[in-house]
Amino acid sequence: MKFIISGKNIDVTSNLRQTIINKLGKLERYFTPDTEIIVTLSVEKERQKIEVTIPVKGNLIRSEQVSSDMYVSIDLVEEVIERQLRKYKNKLVARHQSGDNFRQEFFESEDSDENEDEVKIVRTKRFGIKPMYPEDACVQMELLGHDFYVFCNAETDEVNVVYKRKNGTFGLIEPEFR
């Protein structure tokens, strides 16, 4: 695995770098040697944040953890990434897809809590969509008291999503077909 470690407002010491490689190096058993792991460390006031991104065959395995101690954040992010890998493995196996970035042992290993992390859709909701402008969709979302709203964009004739951001502003998600 190839580690790309960078820091924002923090000096990435050799001790910190070695801890990251040791912790996330445990994931090496899952990936091929040419897989990149992008790690970004940052500090804002008392918040010690680590972001880990692993690009795999058109998808991203990503986790971001914050605590008051960078070493605690590193431990937390490693646990979350492992959990995400188990979910991703189940998805690949269920859909009979290949996992080019993964070693064969990854698929052959048996996890005791495999069913626990399975994604299960428990409800399907259907509703009519009428074309509207994003601003109107934001108003509709507010009236319903939801955090997001799915609608057909009157300008593009595509399905879009508006959502409420943490700072009280709104965001718009538009599809991008590749």
Backbone as ProteinMPNN parsed JSONL, in Angstrom:
{"seq_chain_A": "MKFIISGKNIDVTSNLRQTIINKLGKLERYFTPDTEIIVTLSVEKERQKIEVTIPVKGNLIRSEQVSSDMYVSIDLVEEVIERQLRKYKNKLVARHQSGDNFRQEFFESEDSDENEDEVKIVRTKRFGIKPMYPEDACVQMELLGHDFYVFCNAETDEVNVVYKRKNGTFGLIEPEFR", "coords_chain_A": {"N_chain_A": [[0.845, -1.176, 0.0], [0.372, 2.246, -0.639], [1.098, 5.05, 1.136], [-0.12, 8.296, 1.452], [0.508, 10.956, 3.174], [-0.495, 13.911, 4.687], [-0.521, 17.19, 6.245], [-2.536, 19.725, 7.787], [-2.174, 22.711, 9.355], [-0.657, 21.339, 11.168], [2.318, 19.696, 12.119], [3.524, 16.894, 10.619], [4.908, 14.58, 12.334], [7.621, 12.166, 12.552], [6.977, 10.156, 14.339], [4.182, 10.31, 14.48], [3.584, 9.761, 11.81], [4.561, 7.129, 11.663], [2.844, 5.841, 13.456], [0.405, 6.062, 12.107], [0.976, 4.538, 9.807], [1.434, 2.054, 11.009], [-1.076, 1.496, 12.244], [-3.039, 1.77, 10.112], [-1.78, 0.138, 8.4], [-2.556, -2.397, 9.01], [-4.646, -2.853, 7.371], [-3.551, -3.717, 5.102], [-3.717, -6.382, 4.471], [-6.047, -6.603, 3.081], [-5.847, -5.2, 0.673], [-4.37, -4.702, -2.616], [-0.85, -4.289, -3.386], [-0.464, -1.843, -4.799], [-2.424, -0.08, -4.031], [-3.598, 3.094, -2.998], [-3.544, 4.998, -0.009], [-4.918, 7.786, 1.226], [-4.157, 10.148, 3.543], [-5.113, 12.746, 5.632], [-4.216, 15.008, 8.048], [-5.424, 17.303, 10.456], [-5.625, 20.278, 12.48], [-7.766, 22.179, 14.421], [-8.318, 24.561, 16.632], [-9.114, 22.89, 19.497], [-9.618, 20.569, 18.221], [-8.658, 17.568, 16.872], [-8.206, 16.208, 13.859], [-8.566, 13.514, 11.57], [-8.552, 12.439, 8.256], [-9.288, 9.834, 6.1], [-8.933, 8.449, 2.958], [-9.649, 6.034, 0.571], [-9.364, 5.195, -2.628], [-11.212, 2.939, -4.543], [-11.847, 1.084, -7.299], [-13.728, 2.927, -8.76], [-15.219, 3.757, -6.578], [-15.235, 5.214, -3.26], [-13.692, 4.6, -0.197], [-14.083, 5.994, 2.801], [-13.305, 7.855, 5.721], [-13.714, 10.062, 8.455], [-12.521, 11.328, 11.376], [-12.781, 12.92, 14.555], [-11.275, 14.131, 17.489], [-10.03, 15.032, 20.769], [-7.458, 14.23, 20.871], [-4.955, 13.284, 18.659], [-4.003, 10.679, 18.346], [-6.055, 9.111, 19.358], [-8.008, 9.722, 17.479], [-6.851, 8.491, 15.255], [-7.006, 5.777, 15.988], [-9.823, 5.506, 16.055], [-10.547, 6.025, 13.382], [-9.417, 3.888, 12.035], [-10.939, 1.704, 12.942], [-13.469, 2.357, 11.892], [-12.968, 2.328, 9.122], [-12.362, -0.383, 8.744], [-14.868, -1.534, 9.324], [-16.378, -0.409, 7.248], [-15.127, -1.663, 5.114], [-15.911, -4.338, 5.462], [-18.647, -4.089, 4.929], [-18.515, -3.234, 2.265], [-17.321, -5.43, 1.097], [-19.362, -7.357, 1.414], [-21.249, -6.232, -0.285], [-19.953, -6.395, -2.799], [-19.697, -9.185, -3.046], [-22.385, -9.97, -2.989], [-23.326, -8.845, -5.33], [-21.822, -10.087, -7.184], [-19.501, -8.871, -8.172], [-16.262, -7.797, -9.286], [-13.419, -7.13, -7.294], [-11.032, -5.247, -7.898], [-9.014, -3.875, -6.492], [-8.623, -5.374, -4.265], [-7.214, -8.047, -2.332], [-7.405, -11.601, -2.878], [-7.785, -13.024, -0.532], [-9.297, -11.349, 1.01], [-11.93, -11.725, 0.189], [-12.279, -14.35, 0.835], [-12.067, -14.539, 3.568], [-13.774, -15.055, 6.649], [-16.034, -13.193, 8.399], [-17.19, -12.76, 11.654], [-19.219, -11.02, 12.373], [-20.613, -10.504, 10.061], [-23.296, -10.414, 9.056], [-24.321, -8.507, 10.687], [-23.429, -6.026, 9.778], [-24.655, -5.753, 7.37], [-26.358, -4.056, 4.791], [-29.676, -3.176, 4.905], [-32.648, -2.553, 3.351], [-35.502, -1.299, 4.662], [-37.81, -0.029, 4.08], [-39.696, 1.241, 1.401], [-40.439, 4.108, -0.362], [-42.778, 5.785, -2.345], [-43.502, 8.506, -4.442], [-45.125, 11.163, -6.179], [-43.484, 13.255, -8.499], [-43.227, 16.579, -9.268], [-42.161, 19.006, -11.654], [-40.016, 21.578, -10.454], [-38.393, 24.591, -9.327], [-35.106, 24.854, -7.824], [-35.113, 26.658, -5.618], [-37.822, 26.704, -4.909], [-38.06, 24.073, -4.118], [-36.52, 24.112, -1.807], [-38.103, 25.698, -0.154], [-40.333, 24.018, 0.034], [-39.152, 21.842, 1.336], [-38.522, 23.005, 3.811], [-41.125, 23.568, 4.722], [-42.051, 20.975, 5.111], [-40.374, 20.201, 7.096], [-38.083, 18.684, 6.766], [-34.68, 17.441, 6.264], [-33.709, 17.141, 3.755], [-34.746, 17.176, 0.282], [-36.213, 15.627, -2.451], [-36.557, 16.25, -5.876], [-37.833, 17.099, -9.178], [-35.933, 18.938, -11.297], [-36.96, 21.871, -12.759], [-35.532, 23.334, -14.588], [-33.578, 21.654, -15.697], [-34.752, 19.193, -16.066], [-34.019, 16.944, -14.614], [-33.617, 14.635, -11.883], [-33.059, 16.023, -8.769], [-31.566, 16.884, -5.586], [-32.178, 18.845, -2.775], [-30.668, 20.066, 0.177], [-30.33, 20.742, 3.696], [-27.713, 22.478, 5.111], [-25.22, 22.287, 7.76], [-24.612, 24.86, 8.651], [-26.917, 26.254, 8.226], [-27.393, 27.081, 5.647], [-28.277, 26.153, 2.234], [-27.892, 23.254, 0.145], [-27.374, 21.845, -3.135], [-27.799, 18.918, -4.947], [-26.845, 17.613, -7.929], [-27.19, 15.292, -10.631], [-24.418, 13.622, -12.187], [-23.552, 12.156, -14.958], [-21.408, 9.612, -16.05]], "CA_chain_A": [[0.0, 0.0, 0.0], [1.105, 3.51, -0.721], [0.532, 6.046, 2.035], [0.095, 9.711, 1.135], [0.153, 11.591, 4.441], [-0.253, 15.353, 4.692], [-1.062, 17.859, 7.424], [-2.98, 21.123, 7.734], [-1.982, 23.308, 10.684], [0.001, 20.365, 12.039], [3.548, 19.131, 11.592], [3.428, 15.435, 10.645], [6.18, 14.079, 12.866], [7.921, 10.78, 12.164], [6.236, 9.3, 15.265], [2.796, 10.342, 14.018], [3.584, 9.046, 10.523], [4.75, 5.702, 11.944], [1.609, 5.356, 14.091], [-0.588, 5.93, 11.036], [1.363, 3.396, 8.972], [1.215, 0.831, 11.795], [-2.523, 1.271, 12.429], [-3.708, 1.545, 8.835], [-1.058, -0.949, 7.743], [-3.32, -3.617, 9.256], [-5.567, -3.001, 6.247], [-2.765, -4.212, 3.974], [-4.156, -7.74, 4.133], [-7.216, -6.508, 2.218], [-5.593, -4.488, -0.574], [-3.201, -4.992, -3.439], [0.247, -3.389, -3.013], [-0.482, -0.536, -5.461], [-3.55, 0.72, -3.529], [-3.199, 4.306, -2.289], [-4.319, 5.443, 1.145], [-4.658, 9.22, 1.364], [-4.42, 10.538, 4.928], [-4.915, 14.17, 5.899], [-4.349, 15.37, 9.456], [-5.6, 18.745, 10.636], [-5.906, 20.736, 13.837], [-8.505, 23.438, 14.532], [-8.514, 24.78, 18.07], [-8.843, 21.659, 20.254], [-10.09, 19.437, 17.416], [-7.622, 16.829, 16.141], [-8.994, 15.512, 12.848], [-7.897, 12.685, 10.566], [-9.397, 12.03, 7.135], [-8.665, 8.76, 5.34], [-9.65, 8.161, 1.719], [-9.067, 4.933, -0.201], [-10.103, 5.012, -3.875], [-11.28, 1.546, -5.009], [-12.68, 0.775, -8.464], [-14.849, 3.83, -8.984], [-15.834, 4.132, -5.307], [-14.325, 5.694, -2.227], [-13.879, 4.204, 1.194], [-13.639, 7.229, 3.431], [-13.726, 8.11, 7.092], [-13.2, 11.29, 9.048], [-12.742, 11.239, 12.821], [-12.315, 14.081, 15.302], [-11.233, 14.009, 18.95], [-9.095, 15.992, 21.352], [-6.13, 13.632, 20.77], [-4.774, 12.746, 17.31], [-3.815, 9.227, 18.409], [-7.401, 8.559, 19.527], [-8.638, 9.866, 16.167], [-6.272, 7.46, 14.387], [-7.636, 4.513, 16.387], [-11.231, 5.524, 15.647], [-10.67, 5.97, 11.923], [-9.06, 2.527, 11.615], [-12.107, 0.853, 13.218], [-14.54, 2.706, 10.953], [-12.568, 1.854, 7.792], [-12.535, -1.848, 8.728], [-16.308, -1.799, 9.246], [-16.793, -0.079, 5.887], [-14.596, -2.699, 4.224], [-16.777, -5.515, 5.566], [-19.874, -3.77, 4.19], [-18.187, -3.182, 0.852], [-17.098, -6.818, 0.69], [-20.681, -7.982, 1.282], [-21.88, -5.663, -1.482], [-19.301, -6.971, -3.97], [-20.033, -10.602, -3.117], [-23.805, -10.088, -3.308], [-23.563, -8.452, -6.726], [-20.878, -10.852, -8.007], [-18.604, -7.932, -8.835], [-14.853, -8.017, -8.979], [-12.804, -6.085, -6.476], [-9.679, -5.193, -8.44], [-8.042, -3.362, -5.527], [-8.583, -6.231, -3.093], [-6.583, -9.36, -2.409], [-8.389, -12.689, -2.884], [-8.029, -13.413, 0.867], [-10.339, -10.457, 1.524], [-13.231, -12.331, -0.103], [-12.35, -15.684, 1.424], [-12.105, -14.465, 5.03], [-15.107, -15.093, 7.257], [-16.195, -12.26, 9.503], [-18.255, -13.239, 12.542], [-20.325, -10.066, 12.435], [-20.908, -10.165, 8.673], [-24.707, -10.06, 8.895], [-24.585, -7.329, 11.505], [-23.108, -4.827, 9.022], [-25.336, -5.784, 6.085], [-27.293, -2.963, 4.537], [-31.015, -3.7, 4.663], [-33.661, -1.533, 3.091], [-36.678, -1.753, 5.381], [-39.005, 0.677, 3.628], [-39.615, 1.912, 0.108], [-41.448, 5.15, -0.417], [-43.018, 6.278, -3.699], [-44.258, 9.752, -4.463], [-45.119, 11.865, -7.447], [-42.539, 14.374, -8.578], [-43.572, 17.577, -10.277], [-41.024, 19.9, -11.878], [-39.963, 22.832, -9.696], [-37.071, 25.209, -9.255], [-34.43, 24.528, -6.564], [-35.545, 27.549, -4.537], [-39.138, 26.217, -4.49], [-37.835, 22.809, -3.417], [-36.038, 24.479, -0.466], [-39.284, 26.138, 0.6], [-41.126, 22.808, 0.294], [-38.418, 21.082, 2.349], [-38.718, 23.715, 5.075], [-42.518, 23.361, 5.136], [-42.192, 19.592, 5.587], [-39.504, 19.996, 8.263], [-37.083, 17.674, 6.44], [-33.311, 17.894, 6.05], [-33.457, 17.069, 2.325], [-35.962, 17.085, -0.518], [-35.969, 15.122, -3.798], [-37.484, 16.902, -6.801], [-37.448, 17.182, -10.586], [-35.52, 20.31, -11.565], [-37.689, 22.415, -13.902], [-34.58, 23.879, -15.549], [-32.775, 20.601, -16.343], [-35.578, 17.975, -16.187], [-33.338, 15.844, -13.945], [-33.909, 14.506, -10.459], [-32.078, 16.701, -7.919], [-31.829, 16.867, -4.148], [-31.721, 19.981, -1.986], [-30.467, 19.656, 1.564], [-29.979, 21.799, 4.631], [-26.355, 22.319, 5.619], [-25.076, 22.529, 9.198], [-24.562, 26.287, 8.953], [-28.215, 26.859, 7.935], [-27.56, 27.342, 4.221], [-28.811, 25.024, 1.492], [-27.049, 22.656, -0.877], [-28.089, 21.227, -4.247], [-27.096, 17.785, -5.542], [-27.248, 17.349, -9.302], [-26.516, 14.091, -11.146], [-23.363, 13.771, -13.184], [-23.428, 10.845, -15.579], [-20.068, 9.425, -16.626]], "C_chain_A": [[0.886, 1.232, 0.0], [0.399, 4.539, 0.147], [0.898, 7.443, 1.556], [-0.412, 10.476, 2.353], [0.5, 13.071, 4.375], [-0.907, 15.967, 5.931], [-1.469, 19.288, 7.133], [-2.919, 21.663, 9.155], [-1.371, 22.322, 11.679], [1.259, 19.862, 11.333], [3.443, 17.614, 11.721], [4.792, 14.891, 11.056], [6.39, 12.637, 12.424], [7.169, 9.795, 13.059], [4.765, 9.192, 14.845], [2.659, 9.555, 12.72], [3.685, 7.538, 10.759], [3.502, 5.092, 12.587], [0.527, 5.13, 13.035], [-0.283, 4.702, 10.179], [1.137, 2.088, 9.713], [-0.268, 0.501, 11.917], [-3.2, 0.908, 11.116], [-3.003, 0.462, 8.018], [-1.733, -2.288, 7.961], [-4.278, -3.903, 8.101], [-4.867, -3.599, 5.022], [-3.208, -5.603, 3.537], [-5.344, -7.728, 3.18], [-6.881, -6.017, 0.809], [-4.379, -4.994, -1.322], [-2.108, -3.967, -3.106], [0.191, -1.996, -3.641], [-1.643, 0.355, -5.016], [-3.02, 1.915, -2.73], [-4.131, 4.575, -1.115], [-3.925, 6.898, 1.381], [-5.1, 9.65, 2.763], [-4.126, 12.026, 5.082], [-5.183, 14.428, 7.377], [-4.562, 16.872, 9.542], [-5.941, 19.052, 12.091], [-6.612, 22.078, 13.744], [-8.882, 23.597, 15.994], [-8.168, 23.499, 18.811], [-9.237, 20.401, 19.486], [-8.938, 18.833, 16.618], [-8.35, 15.921, 15.148], [-8.1, 14.719, 11.899], [-8.93, 12.302, 9.517], [-8.631, 10.967, 6.354], [-9.537, 8.468, 4.131], [-8.9, 7.064, 0.971], [-9.896, 4.771, -1.472], [-10.041, 3.547, -4.317], [-12.303, 1.42, -6.128], [-13.922, 1.651, -8.59], [-15.585, 4.265, -7.723], [-14.772, 4.671, -4.362], [-14.696, 5.052, -0.905], [-13.267, 5.354, 1.966], [-14.143, 7.315, 4.86], [-13.021, 9.362, 7.587], [-13.527, 11.21, 10.531], [-12.096, 12.429, 13.517], [-12.328, 13.749, 16.79], [-10.254, 15.048, 19.474], [-7.649, 15.49, 21.286], [-5.991, 12.954, 19.402], [-4.635, 11.231, 17.319], [-5.154, 8.504, 18.609], [-8.14, 8.618, 18.188], [-8.138, 8.795, 15.199], [-6.882, 6.101, 14.707], [-9.073, 4.422, 15.885], [-11.376, 5.344, 14.14], [-10.346, 4.564, 11.404], [-10.238, 1.578, 11.82], [-13.216, 1.097, 12.203], [-14.214, 2.19, 9.554], [-12.745, 0.338, 7.695], [-14.004, -2.223, 8.609], [-16.826, -1.525, 7.835], [-16.31, -1.126, 4.89], [-15.449, -3.959, 4.269], [-18.075, -5.292, 4.809], [-19.622, -3.803, 2.69], [-17.963, -4.591, 0.3], [-18.431, -7.52, 0.477], [-21.385, -7.509, 0.014], [-21.284, -6.286, -2.738], [-19.676, -8.439, -4.152], [-21.487, -10.778, -3.544], [-24.07, -9.769, -4.773], [-22.618, -9.157, -7.698], [-19.972, -9.932, -8.823], [-17.173, -8.268, -8.478], [-14.36, -6.858, -8.128], [-11.344, -5.998, -6.851], [-8.639, -4.741, -7.429], [-7.831, -4.309, -4.339], [-7.85, -7.54, -3.368], [-7.683, -10.418, -2.359], [-8.735, -13.11, -1.455], [-9.144, -12.576, 1.495], [-11.709, -11.09, 1.331], [-13.397, -13.685, 0.574], [-12.445, -15.654, 2.94], [-13.537, -14.428, 5.525], [-15.137, -14.132, 8.425], [-17.373, -12.704, 10.34], [-19.448, -12.309, 12.572], [-20.726, -9.604, 11.041], [-22.347, -9.711, 8.491], [-25.066, -8.786, 9.638], [-24.394, -6.036, 10.714], [-23.801, -4.775, 7.665], [-26.304, -4.625, 5.965], [-28.64, -3.578, 4.192], [-31.965, -2.536, 4.453], [-34.953, -2.047, 3.704], [-37.959, -1.063, 4.928], [-38.732, 1.325, 2.276], [-40.757, 2.902, 0.037], [-41.569, 5.646, -1.851], [-43.853, 7.55, -3.612], [-44.128, 10.398, -5.828], [-44.172, 13.044, -7.397], [-43.023, 15.328, -9.658], [-42.383, 18.52, -10.444], [-41.137, 21.183, -11.045], [-38.536, 23.35, -9.704], [-36.442, 24.887, -7.897], [-34.874, 25.396, -5.383], [-36.91, 27.11, -3.99], [-39.011, 24.913, -3.706], [-37.338, 23.077, -1.995], [-37.206, 24.912, 0.421], [-40.132, 24.93, 0.985], [-40.474, 21.97, 1.398], [-38.62, 21.697, 3.737], [-40.136, 23.492, 5.603], [-42.738, 21.968, 5.7], [-41.345, 19.325, 6.831], [-38.45, 18.926, 8.028], [-35.708, 18.298, 6.269], [-32.938, 17.854, 4.572], [-34.784, 16.922, 1.587], [-35.588, 16.683, -1.947], [-37.005, 15.738, -4.728], [-36.959, 16.82, -8.228], [-37.158, 18.648, -10.887], [-36.184, 20.8, -12.849], [-36.739, 22.949, -14.972], [-33.873, 22.788, -16.35], [-33.563, 19.333, -16.63], [-34.899, 16.742, -15.592], [-33.754, 15.811, -12.482], [-32.751, 15.119, -9.678], [-32.478, 16.54, -6.466], [-31.332, 18.184, -3.569], [-31.594, 19.497, -0.548], [-30.054, 20.859, 2.397], [-28.6, 21.505, 5.198], [-26.299, 22.681, 7.098], [-25.107, 24.006, 9.55], [-25.857, 27.017, 8.591], [-28.432, 27.209, 6.475], [-28.086, 26.084, 3.541], [-27.799, 24.529, 0.472], [-27.924, 22.0, -1.93], [-27.226, 20.107, -4.797], [-27.698, 17.537, -6.912], [-26.531, 16.113, -9.811], [-25.448, 14.436, -12.169], [-23.123, 12.389, -13.755], [-22.083, 10.746, -16.284], [-20.078, 8.383, -17.697]], "O_chain_A": [[1.983, 1.249, 0.558], [-0.766, 4.861, -0.084], [2.063, 7.741, 1.29], [-1.619, 10.626, 2.54], [1.628, 13.446, 4.054], [-1.742, 15.337, 6.58], [-0.834, 19.978, 6.336], [-3.554, 21.116, 10.057], [-1.55, 22.46, 12.889], [1.266, 19.634, 10.123], [3.289, 17.102, 12.83], [5.702, 14.76, 10.237], [5.456, 11.97, 11.979], [6.767, 8.725, 12.603], [4.185, 8.107, 14.858], [1.722, 8.773, 12.557], [2.973, 6.76, 10.125], [3.147, 3.951, 12.291], [-0.18, 4.123, 13.069], [-1.18, 3.921, 9.863], [0.695, 1.109, 9.112], [-0.67, -0.645, 11.716], [-3.855, -0.129, 11.012], [-3.566, -0.065, 7.059], [-1.517, -3.222, 7.189], [-4.672, -5.048, 7.878], [-5.514, -3.941, 4.032], [-3.086, -5.958, 2.365], [-5.624, -8.738, 2.534], [-7.564, -6.382, -0.148], [-3.486, -5.623, -0.753], [-2.413, -2.889, -2.597], [0.744, -1.053, -3.076], [-1.829, 1.439, -5.57], [-2.12, 1.776, -1.902], [-5.346, 4.402, -1.214], [-2.774, 7.208, 1.689], [-6.272, 9.529, 3.119], [-3.052, 12.507, 4.72], [-6.254, 14.103, 7.889], [-3.952, 17.632, 8.79], [-6.467, 18.213, 12.822], [-6.135, 23.0, 13.082], [-9.69, 22.83, 16.518], [-7.02, 23.06, 18.756], [-9.197, 19.298, 20.031], [-8.322, 19.506, 15.792], [-9.029, 14.976, 15.549], [-7.036, 15.178, 11.484], [-10.043, 11.892, 9.847], [-7.473, 11.167, 5.99], [-10.743, 8.263, 4.265], [-7.689, 7.146, 0.764], [-11.017, 4.265, -1.412], [-8.957, 2.98, -4.45], [-13.496, 1.631, -5.912], [-15.045, 1.151, -8.53], [-16.502, 5.081, -7.809], [-13.574, 4.593, -4.633], [-15.87, 4.974, -0.544], [-12.084, 5.658, 1.814], [-15.261, 6.901, 5.167], [-11.897, 9.672, 7.193], [-14.689, 11.042, 10.901], [-11.02, 12.888, 13.132], [-13.283, 13.155, 17.291], [-9.715, 15.848, 18.709], [-6.72, 16.232, 21.605], [-6.832, 12.134, 19.034], [-5.101, 10.565, 16.395], [-5.354, 7.409, 18.084], [-8.822, 7.664, 17.812], [-8.916, 8.254, 14.413], [-7.238, 5.352, 13.797], [-9.49, 3.392, 15.356], [-12.235, 4.592, 13.682], [-10.948, 4.11, 10.432], [-10.507, 0.736, 10.963], [-13.832, 0.151, 11.711], [-15.095, 1.668, 8.871], [-13.222, -0.168, 6.679], [-14.348, -3.141, 7.864], [-17.61, -2.302, 7.291], [-17.011, -1.438, 3.928], [-15.688, -4.583, 3.235], [-18.557, -6.193, 4.122], [-20.429, -4.342, 1.933], [-18.366, -4.901, -0.821], [-18.616, -8.204, -0.53], [-22.037, -8.294, -0.674], [-22.021, -6.667, -3.647], [-19.942, -8.885, -5.268], [-21.79, -11.639, -4.37], [-24.952, -10.368, -5.387], [-22.615, -8.86, -8.893], [-19.711, -10.177, -10.001], [-16.91, -8.945, -7.484], [-14.85, -5.735, -8.249], [-10.498, -6.607, -6.197], [-7.49, -5.178, -7.497], [-6.959, -4.07, -3.503], [-7.868, -8.064, -4.482], [-8.774, -10.155, -1.853], [-9.869, -13.514, -1.194], [-9.845, -13.035, 2.396], [-12.562, -11.001, 2.215], [-14.516, -14.116, 0.854], [-12.861, -16.64, 3.547], [-14.408, -13.836, 4.889], [-14.333, -14.256, 9.35], [-18.443, -12.995, 9.804], [-20.577, -12.758, 12.776], [-21.13, -8.456, 10.853], [-22.587, -8.704, 7.826], [-25.998, -8.075, 9.263], [-25.107, -5.059, 10.942], [-23.562, -3.851, 6.887], [-26.983, -4.262, 6.925], [-28.734, -4.407, 3.287], [-32.063, -1.642, 5.293], [-35.449, -3.105, 3.317], [-39.057, -1.448, 5.329], [-37.66, 1.886, 2.048], [-41.904, 2.57, 0.339], [-40.556, 5.899, -2.503], [-44.784, 7.65, -2.814], [-43.142, 10.2, -6.537], [-44.07, 13.74, -6.386], [-43.206, 14.94, -10.811], [-41.676, 18.801, -9.477], [-42.205, 21.788, -10.946], [-37.597, 22.63, -10.045], [-37.161, 24.672, -6.921], [-34.994, 24.898, -4.264], [-37.14, 27.134, -2.781], [-39.754, 24.674, -2.753], [-37.698, 22.347, -1.072], [-37.284, 24.54, 1.592], [-40.596, 24.826, 2.121], [-41.158, 21.454, 2.282], [-38.859, 20.985, 4.713], [-40.325, 23.255, 6.796], [-43.507, 21.785, 6.644], [-41.568, 18.343, 7.538], [-37.967, 18.318, 8.983], [-35.575, 19.515, 6.144], [-31.95, 18.47, 4.172], [-35.808, 16.59, 2.183], [-34.746, 17.324, -2.576], [-38.195, 15.75, -4.414], [-35.789, 16.51, -8.456], [-38.035, 19.5, -10.747], [-35.99, 20.209, -13.911], [-37.107, 23.009, -16.145], [-33.598, 22.965, -17.537], [-33.086, 18.474, -17.371], [-35.173, 15.619, -16.016], [-34.184, 16.817, -11.916], [-31.593, 14.769, -9.905], [-33.591, 16.113, -6.157], [-30.203, 18.597, -3.833], [-32.336, 18.616, -0.116], [-29.513, 21.843, 1.892], [-28.35, 20.412, 5.705], [-27.219, 23.306, 7.626], [-25.574, 24.376, 10.628], [-25.909, 28.246, 8.638], [-29.536, 27.595, 6.092], [-28.313, 25.067, 4.197], [-26.955, 25.289, -0.004], [-29.07, 21.64, -1.663], [-26.048, 20.316, -5.085], [-28.896, 17.284, -7.046], [-25.371, 15.895, -9.461], [-25.563, 15.409, -12.914], [-22.54, 11.538, -13.085], [-21.669, 11.651, -17.009], [-19.038, 8.097, -18.29]]}, "name": "protein", "num_of_chains": 1, "seq": "MKFIISGKNIDVTSNLRQTIINKLGKLERYFTPDTEIIVTLSVEKERQKIEVTIPVKGNLIRSEQVSSDMYVSIDLVEEVIERQLRKYKNKLVARHQSGDNFRQEFFESEDSDENEDEVKIVRTKRFGIKPMYPEDACVQMELLGHDFYVFCNAETDEVNVVYKRKNGTFGLIEPEFR"}
